[in-house]
């Protein structure tokens, strides 16, 4: 994960500097929440702009969740 994204996530309160189990748990919960929250929009007839916006939000949530869950600590 690059330093810019790490700083933004740290400012948002995401545990990017926590131990690996904590990061994995947070990342997997974020992926689950984003998926479950936006899943009804695939079934219900919504305007196209709302569907596109939901896909952008879902993609962002997946990217952040995977980045946090699979981030390796810096070896110094």
MMTF fields as JSON, N, C-alpha, C and O atoms, coordinates in Angstrom:
{
  "mmtfVersion": "1.0.0",
  "mmtfProducer": "UNKNOWN",
  "numBonds": 303,
  "numAtoms": 304,
  "numGroups": 76,
  "numChains": 1,
  "numModels": 1,
  "chainsPerModel": [1],
  "groupsPerChain": [76],
  "chainIdList": ["A"],
  "bondAtomList": [4, 2, 8, 6, 12, 10, 16, 14, 20, 18, 24, 22, 28, 26, 32, 30, 36, 34, 40, 38, 44, 42, 48, 46, 52, 50, 56, 54, 60, 58, 64, 62, 68, 66, 72, 70, 76, 74, 80, 78, 84, 82, 88, 86, 92, 90, 96, 94, 100, 98, 104, 102, 108, 106, 112, 110, 116, 114, 120, 118, 124, 122, 128, 126, 132, 130, 136, 134, 140, 138, 144, 142, 148, 146, 152, 150, 156, 154, 160, 158, 164, 162, 168, 166, 172, 170, 176, 174, 180, 178, 184, 182, 188, 186, 192, 190, 196, 194, 200, 198, 204, 202, 208, 206, 212, 210, 216, 214, 220, 218, 224, 222, 228, 226, 232, 230, 236, 234, 240, 238, 244, 242, 248, 246, 252, 250, 256, 254, 260, 258, 264, 262, 268, 266, 272, 270, 276, 274, 280, 278, 284, 282, 288, 286, 292, 290, 296, 294, 300, 298],
  "bondOrderList": [1, 1, 1, 1, 1, 1, 1, 1, 1, 1, 1, 1, 1, 1, 1, 1, 1, 1, 1, 1, 1, 1, 1, 1, 1, 1, 1, 1, 1, 1, 1, 1, 1, 1, 1, 1, 1, 1, 1, 1, 1, 1, 1, 1, 1, 1, 1, 1, 1, 1, 1, 1, 1, 1, 1, 1, 1, 1, 1, 1, 1, 1, 1, 1, 1, 1, 1, 1, 1, 1, 1, 1, 1, 1, 1],
  "groupList": [{"groupName": "UNK", "atomNameList": ["N", "CA", "C", "O"], "elementList": ["N", "C", "C", "O"], "formalChargeList": [0, 0, 0, 0], "bondAtomList": [1, 0, 2, 1, 3, 2], "bondOrderList": [1, 1, 2], "singleLetterCode": "X", "chemCompType": "L-PEPTIDE LINKING"}],
  "groupTypeList": [0, 0, 0, 0, 0, 0, 0, 0, 0, 0, 0, 0, 0, 0, 0, 0, 0, 0, 0, 0, 0, 0, 0, 0, 0, 0, 0, 0, 0, 0, 0, 0, 0, 0, 0, 0, 0, 0, 0, 0, 0, 0, 0, 0, 0, 0, 0, 0, 0, 0, 0, 0, 0, 0, 0, 0, 0, 0, 0, 0, 0, 0, 0, 0, 0, 0, 0, 0, 0, 0, 0, 0, 0, 0, 0, 0],
  "groupIdList": [1, 2, 3, 4, 5, 6, 7, 8, 9, 10, 11, 12, 13, 14, 15, 16, 17, 18, 19, 20, 21, 22, 23, 24, 25, 26, 27, 28, 29, 30, 31, 32, 33, 34, 35, 36, 37, 38, 39, 40, 41, 42, 43, 44, 45, 46, 47, 48, 49, 50, 51, 52, 53, 54, 55, 56, 57, 58, 59, 60, 61, 62, 63, 64, 65, 66, 67, 68, 69, 70, 71, 72, 73, 74, 75, 76],
  "secStructList": [7, 7, 2, 2, 2, 2, 2, 2, 2, 2, 2, 2, 6, 7, 7, 6, 6, 1, 7, 2, 2, 2, 2, 2, 2, 2, 2, 2, 2, 2, 2, 2, 2, 2, 2, 2, 2, 2, 2, 2, 2, 2, 2, 1, 7, 7, 7, 2, 2, 2, 2, 2, 2, 2, 2, 2, 2, 2, 2, 2, 2, 2, 2, 2, 2, 2, 2, 2, 2, 2, 7, 7, 7, 7, 7, 7],
  "xCoordList": [0.855, 0.0, 0.908, 1.865, 0.603, 1.47, 1.214, 0.195, 2.137, 2.072, 0.911, 0.345, 0.547, -0.577, -1.882, -2.636, -2.147, -3.36, -3.307, -4.321, -2.14, -1.984, -2.321, -2.984, -1.872, -2.147, -3.629, -4.187, -4.271, -5.707, -6.499, -7.405, -6.162, -6.874, -6.616, -7.521, -5.393, -5.073, -5.895, -6.387, -6.047, -6.846, -8.321, -9.02, -8.792, -10.188, -10.443, -11.591, -9.405, -9.574, -9.428, -9.76, -8.94, -8.731, -7.441, -6.431, -7.452, -6.269, -5.173, -4.909, -4.533, -3.505, -2.2, -1.392, -1.983, -0.749, -0.945, -0.031, -2.108, -2.405, -1.755, -1.148, -1.891, -1.36, -2.121, -3.237, -1.5, -2.086, -3.485, -4.353, -3.757, -5.121, -6.175, -7.292, -5.824, -6.768, -7.04, -8.188, -5.996, -6.176, -7.008, -7.892, -6.727, -7.503, -8.97, -9.85, -9.237, -10.614, -11.322, -12.464, -10.665, -11.268, -11.524, -12.601, -10.541, -10.69, -11.807, -12.582, -11.901, -12.959, -14.329, -15.304, -14.423, -15.707, -16.107, -17.283, -15.155, -15.461, -15.98, -16.951, -15.349, -15.799, -17.211, -18.053, -17.477, -18.799, -19.861, -20.934, -19.58, -20.553, -20.872, -22.041, -19.85, -20.076, -20.878, -21.789, -20.552, -21.259, -22.71, -23.608, -22.954, -24.321, -25.154, -26.338, -24.558, -25.307, -25.712, -26.784, -24.871, -25.166, -25.803, -26.211, -25.899, -26.498, -27.956, -28.338, -28.792, -30.185, -30.319, -31.322, -29.343, -29.428, -29.334, -29.738, -28.81, -28.771, -30.136, -30.42, -30.983, -32.291, -33.366, -34.231, -33.31, -34.31, -33.997, -32.834, -35.052, -34.879, -34.553, -35.411, -33.327, -32.88, -32.394, -32.084, -32.323, -31.781, -30.335, -29.61, -29.947, -28.62, -27.508, -26.489, -27.679, -26.636, -26.428, -25.303, -27.517, -27.397, -26.697, -25.916, -26.982, -26.328, -24.83, -24.014, -24.47, -23.054, -22.354, -21.236, -23.01, -22.442, -22.24, -21.226, -23.204, -23.063, -21.9, -21.221, -21.665, -20.545, -19.204, -18.231, -19.159, -17.94, -17.673, -16.536, -18.722, -18.578, -18.154, -17.285, -18.765, -18.421, -16.962, -16.233, -16.541, -15.159, -14.167, -13.121, -14.495, -13.62, -13.532, -12.449, -14.673, -14.684, -13.906, -13.19, -14.04, -13.29, -11.787, -10.988, -11.407, -9.989, -9.379, -8.293, -10.089, -9.579, -9.548, -8.574, -10.609, -10.657, -9.547, -8.902, -9.322, -8.259, -6.886, -5.984, -6.722, -5.436, -5.09, -3.952, -6.081, -5.833, -5.598, -4.704, -6.394, -6.296, -5.007, -4.47, -4.504, -3.34, -2.051, -1.043, -2.063, -0.87, 0.188, -0.102, 1.396, 2.523, 3.195, 3.321, 3.625, 4.302, 5.636, 6.304, 5.997, 7.279, 8.428, 8.45, 9.368, 10.564, 11.668, 12.104, 12.114, 13.16, 14.385, 15.379],
  "yCoordList": [-1.156, 0.0, 1.228, 1.299, 2.192, 3.363, 4.306, 4.197, 5.219, 6.071, 7.053, 7.387, 7.521, 8.453, 7.816, 8.404, 6.604, 5.887, 5.547, 5.623, 5.176, 4.843, 6.054, 5.904, 7.248, 8.449, 8.8, 9.195, 8.66, 8.949, 7.979, 8.389, 6.698, 5.706, 5.902, 5.718, 6.274, 6.54, 7.723, 7.695, 8.763, 9.932, 9.551, 10.116, 8.586, 8.145, 7.179, 6.817, 6.76, 5.88, 4.401, 3.566, 4.065, 2.664, 2.184, 2.887, 1.002, 0.529, 0.002, -1.2, 0.889, 0.45, 0.069, -0.66, 0.543, 0.238, -0.836, -1.103, -1.448, -2.46, -3.789, -3.924, -4.749, -6.095, -6.741, -6.338, -7.743, -8.376, -8.949, -8.756, -9.639, -10.16, -9.06, -9.238, -7.926, -6.808, -6.238, -5.946, -6.078, -5.557, -6.513, -6.085, -7.806, -8.796, -8.782, -8.858, -8.687, -8.667, -7.404, -7.476, -6.252, -5.009, -5.055, -4.673, -5.522, -5.584, -6.51, -6.172, -7.677, -8.617, -8.103, -8.316, -7.433, -6.842, -5.711, -5.581, -4.899, -3.814, -4.365, -3.844, -5.406, -6.025, -6.576, -6.393, -7.241, -7.807, -6.717, -6.839, -5.665, -4.586, -3.895, -3.663, -3.566, -2.881, -3.766, -3.285, -5.04, -5.952, -6.133, -6.053, -6.375, -6.597, -5.323, -5.39, -4.172, -2.92, -2.552, -1.985, -2.868, -2.468, -3.574, -3.327, -4.772, -5.885, -5.648, -6.017, -5.05, -4.812, -3.915, -3.998, -3.073, -2.206, -2.995, -2.5, -4.214, -5.058, -5.664, -6.02, -5.786, -6.407, -5.363, -5.567, -4.245, -3.188, -2.334, -2.095, -1.878, -1.014, 0.408, 1.094, 0.838, 2.17, 2.92, 2.298, 4.25, 5.002, 4.593, 4.129, 4.774, 4.324, 5.062, 4.455, 6.355, 7.109, 6.573, 6.549, 6.142, 5.582, 4.223, 3.895, 3.441, 2.146, 2.327, 1.615, 3.28, 3.544, 4.039, 3.619, 4.928, 5.426, 4.286, 4.238, 3.371, 2.239, 1.339, 0.786, 1.187, 0.364, 1.024, 0.341, 2.35, 3.08, 2.92, 2.69, 3.043, 2.872, 1.446, 1.232, 0.462, -0.94, -1.202, -1.854, -0.693, -0.882, -0.245, -0.824, 0.948, 1.618, 0.827, 0.654, 0.35, -0.447, -1.737, -2.139, -2.388, -3.623, -3.338, -4.082, -2.252, -1.905, -1.624, -2.109, -0.835, -0.503, -1.745, -1.976, -2.543, -3.756, -4.73, -5.279, -4.944, -5.858, -5.274, -6.005, -3.952, -3.315, -3.439, -3.742, -3.203, -3.273, -4.717, -4.987, -5.645, -7.041, -7.7, -8.564, -7.307, -8.009, -7.203, -7.602, -6.088, -5.25, -5.93, -6.442, -5.928, -6.479, -5.346, -4.242, -5.586, -4.532, -4.167, -4.996, -2.909, -2.445, -3.093, -3.085, -3.648, -4.246, -3.199, -2.764, -2.8, -1.772, -2.321, -1.608],
  "zCoordList": [0.0, 0.0, 0.0, 0.77, -0.867, -0.938, 0.239, 0.92, 0.468, 1.656, 1.607, 2.648, 0.421, 0.313, 0.76, 1.536, 0.266, 0.67, 2.149, 2.842, 2.634, 4.056, 4.934, 5.96, 4.545, 5.335, 5.314, 6.338, 4.156, 4.057, 4.923, 5.648, 4.849, 5.652, 7.137, 7.952, 7.499, 8.905, 9.414, 10.542, 8.59, 8.96, 9.127, 9.968, 8.318, 8.387, 9.539, 9.793, 10.23, 11.377, 11.079, 11.92, 9.9, 9.534, 10.197, 10.148, 10.815, 11.549, 10.627, 10.606, 9.865, 8.918, 9.611, 9.036, 10.822, 11.545, 12.608, 13.388, 12.65, 13.664, 13.291, 12.228, 14.172, 13.916, 12.758, 12.43, 12.149, 10.968, 11.215, 10.364, 12.327, 12.53, 12.597, 12.11, 13.197, 13.289, 11.905, 11.569, 11.101, 9.739, 8.898, 8.158, 9.011, 8.246, 8.648, 7.791, 9.939, 10.421, 9.938, 9.483, 10.029, 9.574, 8.073, 7.615, 7.302, 5.854, 5.424, 4.53, 6.05, 5.666, 6.074, 5.353, 7.211, 7.61, 6.671, 6.33, 6.252, 5.323, 4.003, 3.454, 3.491, 2.246, 2.416, 1.537, 3.525, 3.771, 3.887, 3.297, 4.634, 4.827, 3.512, 3.203, 2.737, 1.461, 0.516, -0.158, 0.461, -0.442, -0.02, -0.858, 1.257, 1.732, 1.621, 1.29, 1.891, 1.834, 0.408, 0.197, -0.564, -1.939, -2.767, -3.902, -2.237, -2.973, -3.366, -4.476, -2.508, -2.923, -4.156, -4.865, -4.422, -5.599, -6.893, -7.945, -6.838, -8.028, -8.323, -9.466, -7.306, -7.458, -7.736, -8.588, -7.018, -7.143, -8.362, -8.689, -9.027, -10.199, -9.728, -9.172, -9.952, -9.546, -10.781, -11.797, -10.706, -11.843, -12.136, -11.256, -13.373, -13.788, -13.048, -12.718, -12.779, -12.089, -10.675, -10.175, -10.029, -8.689, -8.728, -7.835, -9.761, -9.912, -10.151, -9.566, -11.011, -11.29, -10.025, -9.727, -9.287, -8.033, -7.036, -6.341, -6.968, -6.046, -6.449, -5.585, -7.739, -8.189, -7.865, -7.546, -7.949, -7.575, -6.079, -5.668, -5.271, -3.825, -3.502, -2.657, -4.175, -3.933, -4.307, -3.559, -5.458, -5.891, -4.934, -4.64, -4.447, -3.477, -2.181, -1.621, -1.709, -0.482, -0.626, 0.292, -1.77, -2.012, -2.071, -1.504, -2.763, -2.886, -1.512, -1.194, -0.703, 0.625, 1.506, 2.222, 1.456, 2.271, 1.932, 2.824, 0.647, 0.227, 0.553, 0.964, 0.371, 0.677, 2.154, 2.512, 3.007, 4.446, 4.877, 5.679, 4.351, 4.781, 4.313, 5.007, 3.153, 2.602, 2.678, 2.095, 3.38, 3.477, 4.332, 5.414, 3.841, 4.592, 5.36, 4.829, 6.584, 7.343, 6.703, 6.086, 6.868, 6.332, 7.094, 8.325, 6.364, 6.975, 6.962, 5.896, 8.125, 8.184, 8.815, 8.956]
}
